[in-house]
Each structure stands twice: as C-alpha cells, then as structure tokens.
Amino acid sequence: MEALLISAFSVLDLIAFYAFFEGILIPMFLLIGIWGSRSRKLRAAYYLFYYTLVGSILMLLGLLYVYSELGTTCVYALHAHSFSDTEQLVLWLLFFIAFAVKVPVVPFHIWLPEAHVEAPTSGSVILAGILLKLGGYGFLRFVLPVFPEASSYYVPLVLTLGSVSVVYSSLTTLRQVDLKKIIAYSSVAHMSLGLIGLFSLNTQGLEGSVLLMIGHGIVSSALFLIVGVLYDRFHTRLVRYYGGLAQVMPLFSACFLFFSLANMGLPGTSNFVGEILVFLGLVQRSLLASVLASAGMVLGAGYSLWLYNRVCFGALKTRYAGIFTDLSKHEAFVLVYLLVLSLMLGLYPQPVMSAIHCSISLILRV
C-alpha cells in the first residue's frame, strides 16, 4: 500500500495515476475484509470497493476521451492543451465524481463510516491519514489546472455541496454512539471544508486547504489510535460504557484532550492554521458558504467537547471494566510524536507553508 501511495502521488501520467489510484483498493479491501473487527467487515469492504470503483470508472471514461484527443496522458501535455468549454464541463464532472467519492463529500460519503468502524485501528489510521488525501490531490493535480473554466463555472455547485456536507456530517456526528463513527463523520466534515477551500480558487483558500489536509491526517489518525487504545482494553466502542477515565488514565486523558481540542481547530494546533486560511479564502469567494461552513465548525467544537466529557469525566463506570491501565510506553511515544507534530505545524507552519506556496502559485498561474 505504501508503494502504491508513493507512486500515485509521484507519477506525472494520468493513466499511471489511475492504475495506482485503483490499485490501492486491493490492499485496503483485504485489510478491512480479513482483519476487520466485526461481522459486518465484508459489507464495509465491498462498500469501499464499489463506491470508489464506480467513481473511478467515470474518471476512466474521461481519461480515454482525453487520450483519444491528445494521444497522450502526460500531465504537462494536459496543462498545455486547451479543451473547449463543452469538453471541460463534461470532463470536469467525470473527474469530480471520482475524487469526491475519495474525499469524501456528501452524498458520496456512505462508505467511509462503514469502512472506519469495521477496519482495524491501523486500517483506520491509514484511511484517515493518507487515503482520503488522494481526492484532494486529484483536484489539485488534475481538475483545477486542466479544466480551469469548468472549475470556475462549477464553483457554486461545489460550495453548496461542501457547505451542506460540513453541516450535515457535523450534525450526524452529534447523534452517533460509536466512537469510530464519531471520528469518521468528523473526518467527512473536515475534508469537506478542505474541498471548499480548494474551490475558493485563491491563494489563501488553496494553501489553507492543503495545510488542513495535512493537519487532519495528523489529528484524525491520533484520534483513531486513541479509540484503538480504548478498544484494546475494554473491547467496546460504544460511548455509554465509558466515563470518568480521567481519574484512572491521566496520560491517556491528557492526549485525548489535546487532540479533541486540535480537532475543533484550537489556535496553536495544525488544524487552526488550515481552517483560518480556508475561511479567509472562502470569504472572498462566497460569504454565505463561509457562514454555513463556520456553523459546521461551531458544531465541531460541540461534538469534540461532548465526546471528551462523556468518556473522561463523570462517574467511573467500574461495572463494565475492573482493570484500568494507562498508556504504555509504545502508545505514549506514538501519540506524543503526533502531538508534537501538530504543535509544530500550529505554532510555526512557515517551512511547510513556503513549500505549499510554490506549488499553489504554479497551479493558479496555470
């Protein structure tokens, strides 16, 4: 999977990208289908496979048309070629659906909560930390530079979908009772916000979107690891069986608090820098979309704090667990590493921002 991911992010040919983009499905399908945690793991694996496959088939149709027109699928040739307005409008839709499924954005998100809930902890970390970013990368590498007129034309559609997705997934998160589903729907909200930032089509929005995806990869992965720590000890992910863990697992509760605050975009964490840049770019494009998206962020603060309150505060529920052990050295090392990374990006993002700025400038120039 690592080799396929590195290849997908590195190749400069659309056919090669498609091959690696699809190839990643195979190890992920096996990871969920074989090592999933519950009886619904096969259903979740098929959800992942078929949703992504259907979207990718549409992209394949667009790819074949591009090849028939140009005789090549080299990225530089695509950037240099000017498609007609009609071609751009149709091809943009074909590529958009494929990448929107991978982001994912409502209504293409159904597979993600199922896949997260059934996947082992390592599968959820890979899925949230890296695989979802393939959608954002596809928009940055192919959709925005190759179909600029269509991207401008469809901005209202994307902003509407993204704003609805942020609010809907945030409201859905509030009513979940499974720890993994809470983090999964939270991922949908944050990635939808990243998508909105991409289609603000200005420097602040694009740079903020990329930084938000990096920050989401750190924070969401850490939250899935935290859920994995709880599941390893108590063998349940239902929130009602937890409470008062701050009394007996202080180190765990401190890490959980930090990443809950980071997930809601607390200043000083990686998510905050990305979110504030996305909103700065979005206000220039659409005030209504920025208001709706900010409402989703307010809801995000609600579900993050409410989840932490239910798990770590209140009465200790010894009825369901007799032994409480805090983080092991191995678990603490991984979580503290991610914590430091999130703080570094939140307090001093300049090195990363400089690298992002060069790439974004090229995209906007194209």
Secondary structure by P-SEA (a helix, b strand, c coil): caaaaaaaaccccaaaaaaaaaaaaaaaaaaaaccccccaaaaaaaaaaaaaaaaaaaaaaaaaaaaaacccccaaaaaaccccaaaaaaaaaaaaaaaaaaaccccccaaaaaaaaaccaaaaaaaaccccaaaaaaaacccccccaaaaaaaaaaaaaaaaaaaaaaaaaaaacccaaaaaaaaaaaaaaaaaaaaacccaaaaaaaaaaaaaaaaaaaaaaaaaaaaaaaccccccccccccccccaaaaaaaaaaaaaaacccccaaaaaaaaaaaaaaaccaaaaaaaaaaaaaaaaaaaaaaaaccccccccccccccccccaaaaaaaaaaaaaaaaaaacaaaaaaaaaaaaaaaaac
